[in-house]
Amino acid sequence: MQRGSCPAVLVHGWRSHPGVWKRLIPHLEAAAIPYRIYDHSEMGDAVPGEIAAAFGDFLALTRDETGYAGPVDMVCHSMGTGIARYLLEVIDGGRREERVRQLIGLGPPNNGSSMAELFSDPGYGPEVVDRLAGVFVPRTFDPEGDVIVQEFRPGSRTIAALRRAKGRDDIAYRLILAANLTATPAFFPCFEGKTWTFGPDGEWRTTYAGDGIVPLTDSYLPGAGVDILPADPASLAQRPEQYCHIGLPRNPEVMARVMEYLQNPATRPQGVCPERE
């Protein structure tokens, strides 16, 4: 991080690693945007609050090392958005010592993860885990033993704490989401192009309004700016898989939108999130 600029801090998601940002980094460097990557890939057994507290320590150390005390922009993928939000809203929500200009979330499960809940469903869970084995989860995956999965279920302590915190009015929230606007099966073949969603009535449904893993309703934060990509549905005719959840950090249209926000934070999003149904 440098004086006189607004650096970007990149936060990867669940069972992921810093390599997801390797295609975004050249764009940051070309625009002379300094960046740091928060790597929590070795904290798999920690609860989200512990990962968030370690993130706070990482930011404090970085500021000490660089002497930079100004605001930063955070770019987060998936569950990484929840880690950043937990730090900013739950741990630091009262003090507001962390100076953040924008929080940009790519496919975040802000309201809890329908997929995490589905993994634990006695009826659907085993089949879903089997379909995703080797694609989104390890072949030996045990959802009941995975701390992050359990803490990102909609009824978890972590999600309850985030709901109580209700966000911060000194941070611009930007959500970049994807949807299968053309109902293309190749979008995410594991589920024929659809996304499972856990409704407020406790019923399971599948929808094209999601990225294969995270339905739009899991992501919505009232008042946050939202972009639902692709902007042109015809883009799904070429490489539809680039818009699924796993591909978001490397998707050219997603990266271009991230860069727009980083270079001009006054950029208007497509719209504002509705209330979650």
N, C-alpha and C positions, 0 to 999 in steps of 0.2 A: 504494500500500500504506500502511496506517495502523498505528499502534501499538495494541496491545490487541485486535487482531482477527486472523483467519486469512484472508488474501486468497486469491483465486483467480488463477492464471496460466493463460491459454488458449493452446493451441498447435494450429494448423491442420495439415492433412495435405499430401500430395503434390499439386502442381499446383493448390493451393487458395489461399485468401486469408483475411484476418481477417473478411470479411463473413459467413462461415459461422456466426459467433457472434451475429449481430444479433438473433436471437429469444431467445437465452439471456440476453443482457445486461440486458433489462428485468427479468428475474426476479432477477438478482444485485442490481440497483439497488433493487428493491422490498424485498429482504431485507437491505439495507445491507451487502452483502458487497463490499468493494473488489476491483477486478480490474485486471489488466494483460494485454495481448495481445502475444504474441511473434509478429512477422510475419517469416517467412523466405521470402516469396514471390519475392524478388529474388535468391535464392541457388540457383537451379536447377542450376547447374553444379558446385556444391560437393558434396563427399562428406558423408555423414551426420555423421562426426566433426567436420568443420569447422562444420556447422550447429549441432551440439551445443555446441561450444566458444563459438560466437557467442551461443548461448542463455545460457551461463554468464556471459558478459560483460554481456548484457542484464540478468540478475538482479542482478549485482553493482552495475551502474550504478543500477538502480532502488532497491536498498537504500541506496546512497549518497545518492541524491536525497531519499528519504523518511525516512531514519533508522530504518527498520524492520528489525529483526534476527531476528524470530521466524519460525515455520514458515509455509509456504504450502501450498495445495492446488493440484495441477496437473490440468487438464482438457484432454485431448488427443484429437484425432480421427485415426484411421488411422495413417499413418506418423509423425505428430507424436508419438505415444506412443513410437516407437522413438527419436526424437531426444531426448526427455526421458529415456528410460531410458539412452541412451548417455551423456548428461551425468552422471546420478546414479550409474550402476553402473560404467561404464568409466572415465570421466574423474575422477569424484569418489568412486568406490567405496572407495578406500583411505583417503582423508582424511575423507570424510563431512562436509564443510563446508557443503554445501547442505542447509538444513533444510526438509524436506518432510514434511507430515503424511500426505497421501494422493496417490496417482497414480491418476487415474480415466481409463481408456482406452476410447474409443468405437470399436469395430470395429478393434482394432489387429492388425497382422500380426506378432505377437511372435516367432513361430518362422520368420520369413521369409514372403514373400508367394507363395502359389501362383499368383496372377495374374501377378506379375512373372516367374515361371518360365515360365508359359504363353505370355506375350508372346514369349519367346525360343525357344519350341519350334518346330523347323522344319516340323513337320507341322500342328500346330493354330494356331500363332501368327498367321500372316497372316489367317486367317479370323476369329479372335477380335478382332484389332485392327480389322478392317473392321467387325465388328458393333458395337464400342464407339466407333467414330469419331464425334465430335460429341456423344457421350453422356458418356463417361468419359475419353476421350483426344482430343487434337486430330486433325483429319483428316490432318494431315501427320506424325503421330506415328511416330518411329523408336525402338523399344525398345532397340536395340543402342547408340544414341547417348545414351541417357538414364542419367545417372550414378545417380540414385536408384533407378530400376528395377533396374539391375544390382547395386546394393549392398543391395537388399532381397530378392534371390533367396535361397532357403534355404541355398545353399552359399557365400554371400558372406563376405567378411572381416568385414563389419559384424555379420552375424547370428552368426558364430562368436565374435566378441568379446562379444556379449551373452550367448551361451550360457555362456561361461567365467565371466562376471561373476556369474551366478546370483542376481541380485536383492539387495535390502537388507532386513534384518529390522527396521529402524527406520522403514520406510515401509509404510503399508497400501495394497496394490494392489487396485483395484476395476476390473473389466472389465464394460462394458455392451455386450452383443452382441445381434444380432437373427438370427432364423431364420424361414424360411417354413413355419410350423407347420401350415398348411392346404394346402400344395402349390398355391398360387395362382399361375398364370402371370403375372398382372399385378404381382406382387411385384417382379420385375425382368424385364421383357419380353425384353430382349436374349438371355437364356438360358432363356426359358420358366419363370422363377421359380426356377431352380436356380443353384448356385454350383460352379465348378470347384475341385477339390482335387487336390493333388499328394501321393500317398500315400508312405509310407516305403519302399514297394517300388518306387518310381519310376514307378508307373502313374497314369494320369489317370482321374478319376471325376467325376461330377456328383452333387450332393447338395442336399437342401432344408435341411440344417443349416448355413446360412450366410446372409450378407446380400446375395448376388448378386456380390460382389467378394471378400470375405474369408470362407472357411469357418471354422466354430467352432474346428477343430483348429489353424488358423494362429494363433489368438488365445490359446489356453490357456497359462497359466503355472501350474505346480504350486503349490498353496497360496494362489493369489490368489482373492479373492472374485469371484463371477460372477453376473450377472443376464442371462438370455436372454429377450428381449422379442419379441412382446408377452406380458405375463403372462396375458392372456386371448386365446386364439387368435381369438376372434370379432372382435377389433379389426381383423383383416386383411380383414374383409368390406367395410369402409368405404374406407380409404385405404391399401391394402397397400404402395404405393410409398413411403410415409413411413418404412417399416422397412428399405428397402434401404440399402446402404452410404452412398450419396451423401446421403441424407436424414437420417442419424442426428443430426447436430448441431442440426437444426431440428425433430426429432420431439418432440411434446408429452410422450409417455410417457418418452422418454429424458431430456428436460430436467427433468421432475419427479423422476426418479430421481437425476440429478446434484444437484439442489437438496437432496434428502433427505440425501445424503452430505455436502454442504458444510455444511448446517445442523446435522446430527447425525452426526458421523463414527462413532458407535457403531451406526449403522443396520446391521442384519444383511443381507448379500446373500442371494440365493436359495440359493446353494450355494458350493462351493469347486471350483476347476478340477480336473479329473482329469488324470492324466498323458497327454501326447500319445501317440496310438497310433503 
